[in-house]
Amino acid sequence: MDFPPYVHHAVPNRSLGPAGRRWFLGLIGATTFAIAGGAAAIGAWPVMPFAGAEVALLVIAFHVFGRHDADFERLEIGEHEVRVESRDAARVTRFVANRTWAHVILRSRGECCTLDLAYAGKVVPLGRLLSDDGRRRLAQELRGRIEVTANS
């Protein structure tokens, strides 16, 4: 019997691409320096270093945020094995488990929940790019394909 593979692929939700973020950062920087320049023109020059620091911190924050543009999580359940591959910034992790012995653990505390794949004493997080409701829906989709246990 041929088992059709189940594939779940998740990527971060980005409303702005890299070009849009650069444009938005430029707009924020121009606005900040225009206001600080106006204040400096009327004699409140000490605001300029703070405006520069604010824009520099925003540039750093946008750079760190941009490092996660290629993040993803891929779960594949085949006939004999379960594969999880994920990328977090520059770090790529791969995990392969025997489908018969692997199981998914759903932990709920109030509205918050986590989802993990456990196999041979190792635990790998699942659904880190999903909301709590998304993780619950994923756990529901996985029932019948792989063992799912709930811990509260």
TORZA-365462 format. One record per residue: residue number from 1; x, y, z of N, C-alpha, C in turn. Coordinates in nm, 4 decimals. Layout:
  resi      n.px      n.py      n.pz     ca.px     ca.py     ca.pz      c.px      c.py      c.pz
   NUM         X         Y         Z         X         Y         Z         X         Y         Z
...
This chain:
  resi      n.px      n.py      n.pz     ca.px     ca.py     ca.pz      c.px      c.py      c.pz
     1    0.0851   -0.1185    0.0000    0.0000    0.0000    0.0000    0.0889    0.1238    0.0000
     2    0.0628    0.2139   -0.0916    0.1401    0.3361   -0.1024    0.0761    0.4435   -0.0152
     3    0.1530    0.4950    0.0806    0.1037    0.5965    0.1730    0.1301    0.7344    0.1118
     4    0.0258    0.8141    0.0810    0.0512    0.9468    0.0244    0.1154    1.0365    0.1302
     5    0.2253    1.1042    0.0966    0.2915    1.1872    0.1976    0.2063    1.3082    0.2364
     6    0.2173    1.3442    0.3619    0.1532    1.4653    0.4135    0.2636    1.5696    0.4283
     7    0.2422    1.6873    0.3736    0.3427    1.7934    0.3821    0.2769    1.9188    0.4382
     8    0.3405    1.9747    0.5408    0.2976    2.1030    0.5973    0.4164    2.1975    0.5862
     9    0.3980    2.3086    0.5155    0.5062    2.4049    0.4946    0.4597    2.5399    0.5481
    10    0.5344    2.5971    0.6413    0.4977    2.7260    0.7009    0.6107    2.8263    0.6804
    11    0.5726    2.9488    0.6488    0.6681    3.0590    0.6352    0.6151    3.1773    0.7154
    12    0.7043    3.2701    0.7540    0.6564    3.3859    0.8305    0.5631    3.4737    0.7464
    13    0.4705    3.5368    0.8121    0.3794    3.6287    0.7455    0.4474    3.7646    0.7368
    14    0.4817    3.8052    0.6170    0.5484    3.9341    0.5955    0.4611    4.0218    0.5068
    15    0.4151    4.1344    0.5601    0.3326    4.2245    0.4808    0.4179    4.3148    0.3920
    16    0.5436    4.3349    0.4281    0.6354    4.4152    0.3469    0.7561    4.3308    0.3087
    17    0.7936    4.3378    0.1842    0.9157    4.2718    0.1404    1.0368    4.3574    0.1738
    18    1.1562    4.3132    0.1363    1.2776    4.3905    0.1671    1.2756    4.5320    0.1093
    19    1.2285    4.5477   -0.0134    1.2243    4.6818   -0.0735    1.1257    4.7715    0.0006
    20    1.0119    4.7175    0.0382    0.9129    4.7942    0.1132    0.9643    4.8351    0.2502
    21    1.0378    4.7442    0.3143    1.0943    4.7789    0.4460    1.2002    4.8874    0.4332
    22    1.2826    4.8825    0.3279    1.3835    4.9897    0.3082    1.3141    5.1236    0.2854
    23    1.2089    5.1232    0.2038    1.1351    5.2467    0.1776    1.0745    5.3009    0.3070
    24    1.0134    5.2134    0.3864    0.9512    5.2545    0.5117    1.0560    5.3070    0.6097
    25    1.1717    5.2395    0.6187    1.2789    5.2861    0.7057    1.3297    5.4235    0.6607
    26    1.3427    5.4425    0.5302    1.3839    5.5737    0.4782    1.2834    5.6826    0.5137
    27    1.1559    5.6488    0.5053    1.0506    5.7438    0.5404    1.0561    5.7798    0.6892
    28    1.0734    5.6790    0.7735    1.0846    5.7047    0.9183    1.2080    5.7895    0.9477
    29    1.3210    5.7538    0.8858    1.4454    5.8289    0.9082    1.4335    5.9729    0.8618
    30    1.3753    5.9947    0.7430    1.3602    6.1308    0.6912    1.2689    6.2134    0.7814
    31    1.1606    6.1528    0.8273    1.0689    6.2245    0.9173    1.1379    6.2601    1.0485
    32    1.2096    6.1642    1.1052    1.2787    6.1877    1.2325    1.3823    6.2995    1.2178
    33    1.4631    6.2940    1.1110    1.5658    6.3967    1.0932    1.5063    6.5319    1.0559
    34    1.3930    6.5336    0.9870    1.3279    6.6613    0.9553    1.2779    6.7287    1.0831
    35    1.2156    6.6511    1.1697    1.1670    6.7071    1.2963    1.2847    6.7508    1.3839
    36    1.3889    6.6662    1.3920    1.5070    6.7013    1.4726    1.5787    6.8222    1.4138
    37    1.5836    6.8308    1.2799    1.6463    6.9472    1.2151    1.5701    7.0753    1.2452
    38    1.4366    7.0651    1.2450    1.3547    7.1822    1.2807    1.3797    7.2248    1.4237
    39    1.3906    7.1271    1.5130    1.4180    7.1599    1.6534    1.5566    7.2210    1.6671
    40    1.6549    7.1678    1.5940    1.7908    7.2229    1.6010    1.7947    7.3648    1.5449
    41    1.7143    7.3929    1.4431    1.7112    7.5258    1.3822    1.6604    7.6319    1.4787
    42    1.5769    7.5919    1.5745    1.5282    7.6914    1.6707    1.6078    7.6872    1.8006
    43    1.7203    7.6148    1.7979    1.8103    7.6169    1.9117    1.8095    7.4929    1.9994
    44    1.7277    7.3965    1.9703    1.7231    7.2747    2.0517    1.8116    7.1673    1.9868
    45    1.9382    7.2024    1.9615    2.0301    7.1121    1.8919    2.0569    6.9796    1.9646
    46    2.0400    6.9706    2.1008    2.0685    6.8423    2.1659    1.9787    6.7262    2.1198
    47    1.8706    6.7534    2.0462    1.7864    6.6435    1.9995    1.8493    6.5670    1.8841
    48    1.9442    6.6268    1.8142    2.0042    6.5623    1.6962    2.0719    6.4285    1.7289
    49    2.1557    6.4193    1.8342    2.2168    6.2887    1.8629    2.1124    6.1815    1.8976
    50    2.0055    6.2228    1.9648    1.9006    6.1262    1.9986    1.8268    6.0795    1.8730
    51    1.8046    6.1709    1.7799    1.7409    6.1337    1.6533    1.8307    6.0360    1.5773
    52    1.9616    6.0638    1.5763    2.0558    5.9726    1.5103    2.0577    5.8357    1.5755
    53    2.0546    5.8339    1.7084    2.0540    5.7057    1.7804    1.9251    5.6283    1.7517
    54    1.8138    5.7007    1.7468    1.6848    5.6361    1.7181    1.6856    5.5705    1.5803
    55    1.7336    5.6425    1.4801    1.7375    5.5877    1.3445    1.8382    5.4724    1.3373
    56    1.9518    5.4840    1.4050    2.0505    5.3750    1.4045    1.9927    5.2474    1.4659
    57    1.9196    5.2625    1.5754    1.8562    5.1453    1.6376    1.7489    5.0848    1.5466
    58    1.6766    5.1681    1.4756    1.5778    5.1163    1.3809    1.6452    5.0407    1.2660
    59    1.7570    5.0915    1.2175    1.8314    5.0218    1.1121    1.8756    4.8849    1.1615
    60    1.9276    4.8783    1.2838    1.9704    4.7500    1.3416    1.8506    4.6558    1.3562
    61    1.7389    4.7067    1.4070    1.6194    4.6228    1.4246    1.5684    4.5702    1.2905
    62    1.5655    4.6545    1.1881    1.5205    4.6103    1.0558    1.6174    4.5074    0.9978
    63    1.7466    4.5233    1.0234    1.8452    4.4262    0.9748    1.8243    4.2898    1.0411
    64    1.8062    4.2899    1.1718    1.7824    4.1635    1.2444    1.6531    4.0993    1.1943
    65    1.5498    4.1782    1.1776    1.4220    4.1286    1.1273    1.4383    4.0696    0.9874
    66    1.5154    4.1361    0.9024    1.5380    4.0913    0.7655    1.6142    3.9598    0.7565
    67    1.6943    3.9281    0.8571    1.7672    3.8011    0.8562    1.6720    3.6818    0.8622
    68    1.5493    3.7047    0.9023    1.4515    3.5963    0.9158    1.3560    3.5878    0.7968
    69    1.3834    3.6596    0.6881    1.2959    3.6555    0.5704    1.2846    3.5162    0.5101
    70    1.3914    3.4401    0.5131    1.3908    3.3071    0.4505    1.3543    3.1956    0.5485
    71    1.3101    3.2303    0.6688    1.2724    3.1276    0.7664    1.1579    3.0420    0.7114
    72    1.1587    2.9158    0.7484    1.0503    2.8261    0.7106    1.0497    2.7069    0.8044
    73    0.9424    2.6312    0.7971    0.9321    2.5039    0.8676    0.8571    2.4092    0.7761
    74    0.9147    2.2908    0.7548    0.8535    2.1914    0.6669    0.8450    2.0594    0.7415
    75    0.7233    2.0080    0.7506    0.6971    1.8783    0.8119    0.6465    1.7859    0.7032
    76    0.7112    1.6714    0.6884    0.6690    1.5732    0.5886    0.6527    1.4384    0.6568
    77    0.5348    1.3807    0.6417    0.5081    1.2488    0.6982    0.4911    1.1528    0.5815
    78    0.5866    1.0621    0.5685    0.5812    0.9624    0.4625    0.5346    0.8290    0.5178
    79    0.5478    0.7259    0.4366    0.5017    0.5932    0.4774    0.5816    0.5393    0.5956
    80    0.7137    0.5658    0.5963    0.7991    0.5077    0.6996    0.8701    0.6098    0.7881
    81    0.8747    0.7348    0.7454    0.9500    0.8322    0.8248    0.8814    0.9671    0.8305
    82    0.9230    1.0421    0.9303    0.8759    1.1789    0.9510    0.9981    1.2687    0.9404
    83    0.9885    1.3713    0.8590    1.0995    1.4651    0.8413    1.0554    1.6049    0.8825
    84    1.1406    1.6714    0.9568    1.1177    1.8116    0.9923    1.2422    1.8879    0.9501
    85    1.2222    1.9915    0.8721    1.3318    2.0787    0.8315    1.2890    2.2212    0.8612
    86    1.3774    2.2978    0.9206    1.3422    2.4364    0.9516    1.4644    2.5253    0.9371
    87    1.4361    2.6524    0.9148    1.5417    2.7528    0.9057    1.5057    2.8668    0.9987
    88    1.6028    2.9069    1.0806    1.5876    3.0203    1.1710    1.7096    3.1085    1.1498
    89    1.6900    3.2190    1.0778    1.7986    3.3075    1.0344    1.8925    3.2263    0.9453
    90    2.0161    3.2058    0.9850    2.1107    3.1315    0.9013    2.1216    2.9851    0.9418
    91    2.0524    2.9438    1.0464    2.0644    2.8072    1.0977    1.9554    2.7180    1.0395
    92    1.9969    2.6120    0.9720    1.9042    2.5145    0.9155    1.9162    2.3866    0.9966
    93    1.8025    2.3324    1.0392    1.8035    2.2063    1.1139    1.7173    2.1052    1.0402
    94    1.7631    1.9805    1.0450    1.6896    1.8697    0.9844    1.6785    1.7583    1.0869
    95    1.5618    1.6954    1.0901    1.5371    1.5880    1.1856    1.4553    1.4809    1.1143
    96    1.5004    1.3577    1.1227    1.4302    1.2451    1.0600    1.3982    1.1445    1.1689
    97    1.2735    1.0954    1.1696    1.2294    1.0002    1.2707    1.1527    0.8868    1.2047
    98    1.1545    0.7729    1.2686    1.0746    0.6596    1.2247    0.9281    0.6910    1.2552
    99    0.8410    0.6813    1.1560    0.7011    0.7200    1.1721    0.6306    0.6375    1.2799
   100    0.6650    0.5104    1.2902    0.5985    0.4227    1.3864    0.6257    0.4656    1.5301
   101    0.7470    0.5126    1.5570    0.7868    0.5447    1.6943    0.7797    0.6920    1.7296
   102    0.7653    0.7767    1.6313    0.7574    0.9206    1.6578    0.6165    0.9577    1.7030
   103    0.6072    1.0627    1.7838    0.4755    1.1134    1.8219    0.4827    1.2638    1.8459
   104    0.3682    1.3260    1.8305    0.3563    1.4705    1.8475    0.2979    1.4968    1.9856
   105    0.3548    1.5940    2.0551    0.3076    1.6318    2.1884    0.2490    1.7721    2.1806
   106    0.1224    1.7830    2.2186    0.0533    1.9121    2.2246    0.0411    1.9512    2.3709
   107    0.1037    2.0616    2.4083    0.0966    2.1107    2.5467    0.0154    2.2402    2.5475
   108   -0.0851    2.2444    2.6331   -0.1691    2.3637    2.6434   -0.1663    2.4173    2.7853
   109   -0.1516    2.5473    2.7960   -0.1637    2.6187    2.9232   -0.2504    2.7394    2.8966
   110   -0.3772    2.7275    2.9316   -0.4706    2.8366    2.9023   -0.4876    2.8502    2.7515
   111   -0.4677    2.9705    2.7011   -0.4793    2.9955    2.5576   -0.3517    2.9599    2.4823
   112   -0.2393    2.9472    2.5523   -0.1102    2.9206    2.4890   -0.0905    2.7711    2.4683
   113   -0.0267    2.7364    2.3582    0.0046    2.5959    2.3362    0.1352    2.5827    2.2590
   114    0.2011    2.4692    2.2776    0.3217    2.4360    2.2027    0.3016    2.2990    2.1396
   115    0.3764    2.2743    2.0350    0.3676    2.1497    1.9621    0.5096    2.1001    1.9399
   116    0.5360    1.9736    1.9736    0.6697    1.9159    1.9586    0.6598    1.7789    1.8939
   117    0.7657    1.7412    1.8232    0.7789    1.6060    1.7706    0.8829    1.5353    1.8560
   118    0.8462    1.4208    1.9119    0.9365    1.3458    1.9993    0.9707    1.2128    1.9345
   119    1.1000    1.1781    1.9419    1.1468    1.0509    1.8883    1.2841    1.0202    1.9484
   120    1.2987    0.9014    1.9993    1.4269    0.8502    2.0498    1.4903    0.9458    2.1508
   121    1.4112    1.0002    2.2415    1.4638    1.0879    2.3452    1.4906    1.2298    2.3001
   122    1.4653    1.2612    2.1742    1.4861    1.3966    2.1234    1.3508    1.4613    2.0993
   123    1.3448    1.5909    2.1216    1.2214    1.6670    2.1016    1.2528    1.7855    2.0112
   124    1.1743    1.7996    1.9051    1.1925    1.9080    1.8085    1.0646    1.9907    1.8063
   125    1.0750    2.1235    1.8177    0.9535    2.2057    1.8149    0.8885    2.2059    1.6766
   126    0.7566    2.2087    1.6757    0.6778    2.2192    1.5523    0.5885    2.3421    1.5617
   127    0.5584    2.4013    1.4481    0.4622    2.5108    1.4443    0.5108    2.6396    1.5064
   128    0.6413    2.6616    1.5105    0.6910    2.7841    1.5741    0.6550    2.9091    1.4952
   129    0.6202    2.8937    1.3664    0.5790    3.0080    1.2845    0.4265    3.0251    1.2821
   130    0.3566    2.9417    1.3595    0.2108    2.9461    1.3635    0.1620    3.0110    1.4933
   131    0.0385    3.0569    1.4905   -0.0254    3.1063    1.6124   -0.0666    2.9871    1.6975
   132   -0.1145    3.0140    1.8179   -0.1619    2.9050    1.9041   -0.2759    2.8285    1.8366
   133   -0.3697    2.9013    1.7754   -0.4791    2.8344    1.7044   -0.4268    2.7547    1.5856
   134   -0.3271    2.8076    1.5171   -0.2666    2.7358    1.4057   -0.2007    2.6066    1.4505
   135   -0.1341    2.6095    1.5657   -0.0730    2.4871    1.6190   -0.1804    2.3845    1.6565
   136   -0.2906    2.4311    1.7131   -0.4006    2.3383    1.7463   -0.4598    2.2760    1.6199
   137   -0.4762    2.3577    1.5143   -0.5288    2.3045    1.3877   -0.4311    2.2042    1.3266
   138   -0.3016    2.2338    1.3348   -0.2017    2.1402    1.2830   -0.2069    2.0085    1.3593
   139   -0.2176    2.0148    1.4906   -0.2272    1.8924    1.5707   -0.3497    1.8115    1.5296
   140   -0.4602    1.8801    1.5029   -0.5816    1.8108    1.4602   -0.5611    1.7449    1.3235
   141   -0.4934    1.8144    1.2317   -0.4653    1.7573    1.0991   -0.3745    1.6351    1.1084
   142   -0.2850    1.6346    1.2070   -0.1893    1.5253    1.2191   -0.2506    1.3994    1.2793
   143   -0.3612    1.4139    1.3517   -0.4263    1.2957    1.4112   -0.4646    1.1988    1.2993
   144   -0.4333    1.0727    1.3200   -0.4587    0.9722    1.2183   -0.3392    0.9483    1.1272
   145   -0.2491    1.0459    1.1196   -0.1278    1.0298    1.0402   -0.0091    0.9903    1.1285
   146   -0.0134    1.0397    1.2521    0.0918    1.0139    1.3501    0.0279    1.0281    1.4879
   147    0.0833    0.9614    1.5867    0.0261    0.9687    1.7203    0.0405    1.1096    1.7771
   148   -0.0681    1.1645    1.8294   -0.0684    1.2968    1.8926   -0.1161    1.2798    2.0351
   149   -0.0325    1.3235    2.1307   -0.0713    1.3168    2.2706   -0.0843    1.4585    2.3239
   150   -0.1803    1.4787    2.4107   -0.2050    1.6123    2.4681   -0.1631    1.6115    2.6147
   151   -0.0801    1.7081    2.6511   -0.0392    1.7305    2.7907   -0.0846    1.8692    2.8294
   152   -0.1558    1.8806    2.9400   -0.2011    2.0131    2.9850   -0.1167    2.0617    3.0995
